[in-house]
């Protein structure tokens, strides 16, 4: 099913709480409405061109994982539009396929990153110190090398919105020992389960980011889960140690932008149709492989 492309969402009569880089969040009283637009950000700048089907992929893939990991408490309530409240039913064209209802929670101030392979900022840090976020690693690893075992490398957000890697001691200081231990354990558990499922479908989950929150003392998995926006997905059949594999995420867009004379500040340049179409195709392929389904 082709979900109509949406760059922004406004629902008259429904209070919008905030607009993120991709998601719009609306207040439904006891719950929230999360709507994934087709916006794409690169280098922390929102690009002018939406990516068709991207929001639906993020929304439906997150719903797939939340339901698959039903033994792990999460904020997910439903992504079935027919089960949405009556006051949302007139917005079917804007919401169906790209939205979910979630519980209200208080997000933790630490993002939970799990790395199974050496890439991105982890690879840059390893080249300097043979460690990632204070986690010592063996010498001799190369770009895209698998790690001896997955590692938990937390991060926080700077005032400018960039991720700042922190070490385990700082994570414990911010969250407290008990919550930090639980978050680390759950993050590794979810990553390993997702990694094993993806491997059966030809995808390597090199790394991923989870977020958690609390409500009435209960710890919940929140935001999105194992999507191309929150993870680094590599095709197994094109993977080789020592080189950066092609990915199922927006790396294709980043690579294009790196060829331009752009200082990575707003306004961002427009994307060629070919880049838009190839990026959309990559998101859709990841969804099909991981879920064995088509978008609805």
MARDO-176688 format. One record per atom (N, C-alpha, C): x, y, z. Coordinates in steps of 0.05 Angstrom, whole numbers, padded with zeros to 5 digits, always signed. Layout:
% MARDO-176688
XYZ ...
***
This chain:
% MARDO-176688
+00017-00024+00000 +00000+00000+00000 +00018+00025+00000 +00011+00044-00017 +00026+00069-00018 +00014+00089+00002 +00029+00094+00024 +00020+00114+00044 +00027+00141+00033 +00007+00160+00033 +00013+00187+00022 +00036+00200+00036 +00053+00214+00020 +00077+00227+00031 +00069+00251+00048 +00080+00254+00072 +00074+00275+00090 +00099+00287+00102 +00103+00314+00097 +00126+00327+00109 +00120+00338+00137 +00095+00345+00141 +00087+00355+00168 +00058+00347+00172 +00050+00345+00198 +00024+00336+00205 +00011+00356+00224 -00013+00366+00217 -00028+00382+00235 -00056+00371+00236 -00067+00368+00260 -00093+00356+00265 -00110+00376+00280 -00127+00392+00265 -00143+00412+00278 -00160+00400+00301 -00158+00413+00324 -00172+00404+00348 -00157+00385+00365 -00134+00375+00356 -00116+00357+00371 -00091+00372+00378 -00084+00374+00404 -00062+00390+00413 -00035+00377+00405 -00019+00392+00390 +00008+00382+00384 +00027+00391+00406 +00042+00372+00417 +00061+00378+00439 +00088+00386+00428 +00097+00373+00407 +00123+00379+00396 +00127+00367+00369 +00146+00378+00354 +00155+00367+00329 +00184+00361+00331 +00192+00335+00327 +00220+00328+00327 +00231+00329+00299 +00254+00317+00295 +00265+00316+00268 +00247+00300+00249 +00235+00280+00259 +00218+00262+00243 +00189+00261+00254 +00186+00259+00280 +00160+00253+00291 +00145+00278+00301 +00119+00277+00298 +00101+00296+00311 +00087+00282+00334 +00085+00296+00356 +00073+00284+00380 +00048+00300+00389 +00026+00286+00392 +00001+00299+00399 -00009+00288+00425 -00023+00305+00440 -00034+00298+00467 -00062+00287+00464 -00066+00262+00473 -00093+00250+00472 -00105+00248+00500 -00093+00262+00519 -00103+00260+00547 -00086+00240+00563 -00096+00215+00565 -00081+00195+00580 -00058+00183+00564 -00059+00187+00538 -00039+00175+00520 -00028+00196+00501 -00009+00188+00484 +00002+00206+00464 -00002+00193+00436 -00003+00210+00416 -00003+00200+00388 +00024+00207+00376 +00038+00187+00368 +00064+00190+00353 +00058+00188+00324 +00066+00207+00308 +00063+00207+00279 +00090+00210+00266 +00098+00190+00250 +00124+00191+00236 +00120+00203+00209 +00132+00227+00205 +00130+00240+00179 +00151+00227+00160 +00152+00238+00136 +00172+00228+00117 +00197+00247+00116 +00199+00264+00136 +00222+00282+00138 +00248+00265+00142 +00270+00276+00131 +00296+00263+00135 +00315+00284+00144 +00330+00278+00165 +00352+00296+00174 +00379+00283+00169 +00398+00300+00163 +00425+00290+00159 +00444+00311+00171 +00463+00302+00187 +00481+00321+00201 +00465+00340+00218 +00443+00330+00230 +00425+00345+00248 +00411+00368+00234 +00408+00367+00208 +00394+00387+00192 +00371+00373+00177 +00347+00383+00180 +00324+00372+00165 +00326+00380+00136 +00324+00360+00118 +00327+00365+00090 +00300+00374+00078 +00300+00389+00056 +00275+00399+00045 +00258+00379+00031 +00270+00356+00024 +00255+00336+00008 +00247+00312+00026 +00221+00306+00028 +00213+00282+00042 +00220+00257+00027 +00222+00235+00041 +00228+00209+00029 +00203+00192+00030 +00190+00187+00006 +00165+00172+00006 +00167+00145+00021 +00147+00140+00037 +00143+00115+00052 +00161+00113+00077 +00179+00132+00081 +00198+00130+00103 +00184+00129+00130 +00165+00147+00134 +00151+00148+00160 +00135+00123+00166 +00123+00112+00145 +00108+00087+00148 +00126+00064+00156 +00150+00063+00143 +00170+00043+00150 +00178+00045+00179 +00185+00069+00188 +00193+00073+00216 +00171+00064+00235 +00147+00073+00230 +00124+00068+00247 +00118+00038+00248 +00115+00026+00225 +00106-00002+00224 +00128-00021+00232 +00153-00014+00228 +00175-00031+00237 +00178-00030+00267 +00175-00006+00279 +00175-00004+00308 +00153-00020+00320 +00129-00018+00308 +00106-00034+00318 +00112-00063+00317 +00124-00072+00295 +00132-00100+00292 +00150-00109+00315 +00170-00094+00322 +00189-00101+00343 +00175-00100+00371 +00159-00079+00375 +00146-00076+00401 +00128-00101+00406 +00114-00110+00386 +00097-00133+00389 +00113-00159+00391 +00135-00160+00377 +00153-00184+00378 +00165-00187+00406 +00173-00164+00417 +00185-00164+00444 +00164-00159+00465 +00142-00172+00464 +00119-00166+00482 +00125-00173+00511 +00146-00188+00516 +00153-00194+00544 +00169-00170+00557 +00177-00151+00540 +00191-00127+00550 +00171-00104+00551 +00168-00092+00574 +00149-00070+00577 +00157-00047+00559 +00138-00036+00545 +00143-00013+00527 +00119+00006+00529 +00123+00029+00516 +00102+00049+00516 +00081+00044+00495 +00084+00023+00478 +00067+00018+00455 +00039+00009+00464 +00019+00021+00452 -00009+00013+00457 -00020+00000+00432 -00021+00015+00410 -00031+00004+00385 -00022+00021+00361 -00019+00007+00338 -00014+00021+00313 -00037+00015+00294 -00058+00003+00303 -00082-00004+00287 -00100+00020+00286 -00101+00033+00263 -00116+00058+00261 -00146+00054+00268 -00157+00031+00261 -00185+00026+00267 -00191+00025+00297 -00170+00022+00313 -00174+00022+00342 -00168+00049+00355 -00162+00069+00338 -00156+00096+00348 -00183+00109+00358 -00181+00129+00376 -00205+00143+00385 -00221+00155+00363 -00247+00159+00368 -00265+00170+00347 -00256+00197+00337 -00244+00214+00355 -00237+00241+00346 -00213+00241+00327 -00201+00218+00322 -00179+00216+00302 -00188+00203+00276 -00212+00192+00275 -00220+00176+00252 -00222+00193+00226 -00228+00219+00229 -00230+00236+00205 -00202+00242+00193 -00181+00235+00207 -00153+00241+00197 -00140+00216+00186 -00155+00197+00176 -00144+00172+00166 -00123+00176+00145 -00127+00194+00126 -00108+00198+00104 -00081+00207+00115 -00081+00223+00137 -00056+00233+00148 -00043+00213+00167 -00059+00196+00180 -00048+00180+00202 -00045+00150+00197 -00063+00139+00180 -00062+00110+00177 -00036+00100+00166 -00024+00081+00180 +00001+00069+00171 +00026+00083+00182 +00023+00108+00192 +00047+00122+00201 +00045+00132+00229 +00026+00121+00245 +00022+00132+00272 +00017+00109+00291 +00022+00114+00316 +00016+00095+00338 +00008+00111+00363 -00007+00098+00380 -00014+00109+00406 +00004+00097+00427 +00015+00113+00444 +00034+00104+00464 +00027+00115+00491 +00037+00103+00512 +00034+00113+00539 +00051+00137+00544 +00042+00154+00562 +00058+00177+00570 +00079+00168+00590 +00104+00176+00585 +00126+00168+00603 +00145+00192+00607 +00162+00189+00626 +00184+00209+00631 +00209+00197+00619 +00219+00208+00596 +00243+00196+00584 +00268+00198+00602 +00284+00178+00601 +00310+00180+00615 +00329+00198+00600 +00347+00212+00613 +00365+00231+00600 +00389+00218+00587 +00389+00191+00584 +00411+00177+00572 +00400+00159+00549 +00413+00160+00526 +00406+00143+00504 +00423+00117+00505 +00410+00095+00499 +00424+00069+00502 +00433+00059+00476 +00459+00061+00471 +00470+00052+00445 +00484+00025+00450 +00478+00006+00432 +00491-00020+00433 +00506-00024+00407 +00531-00032+00409 +00548-00036+00385 +00556-00065+00384 +00553-00077+00360 +00562-00104+00356 +00585-00105+00336 +00589-00082+00322 +00610-00080+00302 +00623-00052+00305 +00646-00049+00294 +00661-00024+00297 +00656-00006+00273 +00641+00015+00278 +00634+00034+00256 +00628+00061+00268 +00625+00081+00250 +00617+00108+00259 +00636+00120+00279 +00624+00133+00299 +00641+00147+00319 +00657+00127+00335 +00646+00102+00338 +00661+00081+00352 +00688+00075+00339 +00687+00073+00312 +00711+00067+00297 +00731+00090+00300 +00722+00115+00299 +00739+00138+00302 +00753+00138+00329 +00737+00132+00350 +00749+00132+00377 +00769+00109+00380 +00762+00085+00369 +00779+00062+00371 +00806+00067+00359 +00807+00081+00336 +00832+00087+00323 +00851+00103+00341 +00839+00119+00359 +00856+00136+00376 +00863+00122+00402 +00845+00105+00413 +00849+00095+00440 +00845+00065+00444 +00838+00051+00423 +00831+00022+00425 +00808+00018+00445 +00791+00038+00448 +00767+00036+00465 +00744+00051+00453 +00720+00045+00463 +00696+00059+00455 +00680+00065+00480 +00676+00091+00485 +00662+00100+00509 +00674+00088+00534 +00700+00086+00535 +00714+00075+00559 +00715+00045+00559 +00702+00031+00540 +00704+00002+00539 +00728-00006+00523 +00748-00019+00536 +00772-00027+00522 +00767-00050+00503 +00779-00049+00479 +00775-00069+00459 +00802-00080+00450 +00802-00104+00439 +00828-00116+00430 +00841-00099+00408 +00867-00100+00407 +00882-00087+00385 +00877-00102+00359 +00882-00088+00337 +00881-00101+00311 +00854-00102+00298 +00834-00090+00310 +00808-00090+00297 +00808-00070+00274 +00791-00076+00254 +00789-00058+00230 +00761-00047+00228 +00757-00028+00210 +00731-00017+00205 +00712-00040+00198 +00688-00040+00211 +00667-00060+00208 +00674-00087+00220 +00696-00089+00236 +00701-00114+00250 +00679-00120+00270 +00672-00146+00273 +00653-00153+00294 +00668-00151+00321 +00654-00142+00341 +00666-00140+00368 +00665-00167+00382 +00683-00172+00401 +00682-00198+00415 +00655-00205+00426 +00641-00184+00436 +00614-00186+00445 +00601-00159+00443 +00575-00156+00441 +00563-00130+00440 +00570-00113+00464 +00573-00087+00461 +00579-00069+00483 +00558-00048+00485 +00553-00039+00510 +00534-00018+00516 +00549+00008+00518 +00543+00027+00500 +00558+00053+00499 +00538+00076+00501 +00531+00084+00525 +00510+00105+00528 +00518+00132+00517 +00498+00149+00513 +00503+00176+00502 +00482+00195+00514 +00489+00220+00514 +00470+00241+00522 +00467+00261+00499 +00448+00279+00501 +00444+00299+00480 +00457+00325+00490 +00472+00338+00473 +00482+00365+00479 +00460+00385+00474 +00465+00410+00483 +00445+00431+00478 +00440+00436+00449 +00460+00429+00432 +00457+00433+00403 +00443+00409+00390 +00437+00388+00406 +00422+00366+00395 +00440+00343+00386 +00466+00345+00389 +00484+00324+00380 +00487+00303+00402 +00492+00278+00394 +00497+00257+00413 +00525+00260+00424 +00528+00257+00451 +00554+00258+00464 +00558+00232+00478 +00578+00216+00470 +00584+00191+00482 +00593+00195+00511 +00584+00178+00529 +00592+00179+00557 +00601+00151+00565 +00616+00149+00587 +00625+00123+00596 +00605+00112+00616 +00610+00087+00625 +00592+00073+00642 +00589+00087+00669 +00611+00097+00680 +00610+00110+00705 +00592+00135+00704 +00594+00150+00682 +00578+00174+00679 +00548+00166+00676 +00543+00145+00662 +00516+00135+00659 +00504+00128+00686 +00519+00114+00703 +00510+00107+00730 +00505+00132+00747 +00522+00151+00743 +00519+00176+00759 +00493+00190+00752 +00487+00190+00726 +00463+00204+00717 +00437+00189+00724 +00437+00162+00720 +00413+00146+00723 +00410+00134+00751 +00433+00131+00765 +00433+00115+00789 +00439+00086+00782 +00452+00072+00800 +00462+00045+00795 +00440+00026+00786 +00418+00025+00800 +00397+00005+00794 +00385+00009+00766 +00377+00033+00759 +00365+00039+00733 +00386+00034+00711 +00411+00043+00716 +00432+00040+00696 +00436+00011+00689 +00437-00006+00710 +00442-00035+00706 +00418-00047+00690 +00394-00039+00697 +00370-00050+00683 +00370-00041+00654 +00376-00016+00649 +00376-00005+00622 +00398-00019+00605 +00421-00023+00616 +00443-00037+00602 +00434-00066+00595 +00423-00080+00615 +00416-00108+00611 +00394-00110+00590 +00373-00093+00591 +00352-00094+00571 +00362-00087+00544 +00379-00067+00542 +00390-00058+00516 +00405-00081+00502 +00422-00094+00517 +00437-00117+00506 +00418-00140+00498 +00398-00145+00515 +00379-00167+00510 +00363-00161+00484 +00353-00137+00481 +00337-00130+00457 +00355-00130+00432 +00379-00119+00434 +00397-00118+00411 +00403-00147+00402 +00410-00164+00420 +00417-00191+00412 +00394-00206+00400 +00369-00202+00410 +00346-00215+00398 +00340-00204+00370 +00343-00177+00367 +00339-00165+00341 +00360-00173+00322 +00385-00174+00331 +00408-00182+00314 +00404-00210+00303 +00395-00228+00320 +00392-00256+00312 +00369-00259+00292 +00347-00244+00296 +00325-00245+00277 +00333-00234+00250 +00347-00211+00251 +00356-00198+00226 +00375-00215+00211 +00393-00229+00225 +00413-00246+00212 +00400-00267+00195 +00377-00278+00204 +00363-00298+00189 +00351-00287+00163 +00350-00260+00161 +00338-00247+00138 +00358-00231+00123 +00384-00238+00127 +00405-00226+00110 +00413-00198+00118 +00407-00190+00143 +00415-00163+00152 +00432-00165+00177 +00454-00150+00177 +00471-00147+00200 +00463-00122+00215 +00457-00124+00241 +00452-00100+00257 +00478-00092+00270 +00492-00073+00258 +00518-00065+00267 +00517-00051+00294 +00497-00034+00297 +00493-00020+00322 +00465-00008+00322 +00455+00000+00345 +00428+00011+00347 +00426+00028+00372 +00405+00044+00373 +00400+00061+00396 +00372+00057+00406 +00370+00053+00432 +00344+00050+00446 +00340+00074+00465 +00315+00079+00471 +00309+00099+00491 +00290+00086+00511 +00292+00094+00536 +00275+00084+00557 +00263+00107+00573 +00241+00101+00586 +00229+00121+00603 +00215+00107+00627 +00205+00123+00645 +00192+00112+00669 +00165+00124+00672 +00147+00108+00684 +00121+00117+00693 +00113+00101+00717 +00108+00116+00739 +00101+00103+00764 +00121+00082+00773 +00147+00089+00768 +00169+00071+00776 +00174+00048+00757 +00158+00046+00736 +00161+00024+00716 +00179+00033+00694 +00198+00016+00686 +00217+00023+00665 +00206+00012+00638 +00204+00030+00618 +00192+00022+00592 +00211+00029+00569 +00211+00011+00549 +00224+00017+00524 +00206+00037+00508 +00217+00058+00498 +00201+00079+00486 +00213+00088+00459 +00200+00107+00447 +00208+00120+00422 +00206+00100+00399 +00228+00094+00385 +00226+00074+00363 +00244+00051+00370 +00242+00030+00354 +00257+00006+00360 +00268-00007+00335 +00295-00010+00333 +00308-00024+00312 +00298-00017+00284 +00299+00009+00278 +00291+00020+00252 +00316+00029+00237 +00314+00034+00211 +00337+00045+00196 +00346+00072+00206 +00329+00087+00220 +00337+00113+00231 +00353+00110+00257 +00347+00089+00272 +00359+00086+00299 +00381+00065+00298 +00386+00052+00275 +00405+00030+00273 +00422+00032+00248 +00443+00017+00249 +00460+00014+00225 +00456-00014+00215 +00441-00017+00193 +00435-00043+00181 +00452-00047+00156 +00466-00070+00155 +00483-00076+00132 +00473-00102+00119 +00474-00104+00092 +00467-00129+00079 +00490-00149+00082 +00483-00173+00092 +00503-00193+00097 +00519-00201+00072 +00506-00201+00049 +00519-00210+00025 +00539-00189+00013 +00539-00165+00025 +00558-00145+00016 +00577-00136+00038 +00577-00151+00059 +00594-00144+00083 +00622-00154+00080 +00641-00137+00086 +00669-00145+00086 +00684-00129+00107 +00700-00142+00124 +00716-00127+00144 +00736-00109+00130 +00739-00085+00141 +00758-00066+00130 +00747-00046+00111 +00721-00048+00105 +00708-00028+00089 +00680-00022+00099 +00670+00002+00093 +00644+00009+00103 +00623-00003+00084 +00607-00022+00094 +00587-00035+00077 +00565-00015+00069 +00551-00020+00047 +00527-00004+00041 +00506-00009+00063 +00488+00009+00067 +00470+00006+00089 +00441+00011+00080 +00422+00003+00097 +00394+00006+00091 +00383+00032+00103 +00399+00051+00109 +00390+00075+00123 +00397+00100+00106 +00398+00123+00120 +00403+00148+00106 +00432+00153+00099 +00449+00133+00103 +00478+00137+00096 +00480+00143+00067 +00462+00133+00050 +00463+00138+00022 +00460+00168+00017 +00442+00181+00033 +00439+00210+00030 +00463+00225+00041 +00474+00216+00064 +00498+00229+00075 +00521+00228+00055 +00524+00205+00042 +00546+00202+00023 +00543+00222+00000 +00518+00226-00009 +00513+00245-00031 +00519+00273-00021 +00510+00280+00003 +00514+00307+00013 +00544+00314+00017 +00560+00293+00024 +00588+00297+00028 +00602+00305+00002 +00590+00300-00021 +00602+00308-00047 +00596+00337-00054 +00579+00350-00038 +00571+00378-00044 +00587+00398-00028 +00587+00422-00038 +00600+00444-00024 +00579+00456-00005 +00573+00441+00017 +00553+00449+00036 +00565+00448+00064 +00561+00469+00080 +00574+00470+00106 +00558+00456+00129 +00538+00441+00121 +00522+00425+00141 +00507+00442+00161 +00499+00466+00152 +00482+00482+00168 +00458+00490+00151 +00434+00496+00163 +00411+00503+00147 +00416+00528+00130 +00404+00530+00107 +00386+00510+00095 +00401+00488+00081 +00389+00464+00082 +00401+00441+00069 +00394+00441+00039 +00412+00430+00022 +00406+00429-00006 +00384+00410-00013 +00372+00414-00036 +00352+00395-00046 +00366+00370-00056 +00351+00348-00055 +00361+00322-00064 +00352+00316-00093 +00369+00304-00109 +00361+00295-00135 +00340+00273-00133 +00323+00270-00153 +00302+00250-00152 +00314+00222-00148 +00337+00216-00161 +00349+00190-00159 +00357+00183-00130 +00367+00203-00116 +00375+00198-00088 +00350+00193-00071 +00329+00209-00076 +00304+00205-00061 +00293+00177-00066 +00292+00169-00091 +00280+00143-00097 +00297+00120-00087 +00323+00122-00088 +00340+00100-00078 +00339+00098-00048 +00336+00121-00035 +00334+00121-00005 +00308+00108+00003 +00286+00116-00010 +00260+00104-00004 +00261+00073-00008 +00274+00065-00030 +00276+00036-00036 +00291+00021-00014 +00312+00034-00003 +00328+00021+00018 +00311+00017+00043 +00296+00037+00051 +00279+00035+00075 +00258+00012+00071 +00246+00012+00047 +00226-00008+00041 +00238-00036+00041 +00262-00039+00030 +00275-00066+00029 +00281-00075+00058 +00290-00058+00075 +00295-00066+00103 +00269-00075+00116 +00247-00061+00111 +00222-00068+00123 +00213-00096+00113 +00214-00100+00087 +00205-00126+00076 +00222-00149+00086 +00249-00145+00087 +00266-00167+00097 +00260-00174+00126 +00258-00153+00143 +00255-00158+00171 +00228-00169+00179 +00207-00160+00165 +00180-00168+00173 +00168-00189+00155 +00180-00194+00131 +00168-00212+00111 +00140-00203+00103 +00135-00176+00105 +00109-00165+00097 +00113-00140+00080 +00091-00131+00069 +00090-00105+00055 +00078-00085+00074 +00083-00059+00068 +00071-00038+00084 +00041-00039+00081 +00027-00031+00103 -00002-00030+00102 -00012-00002+00108 
***
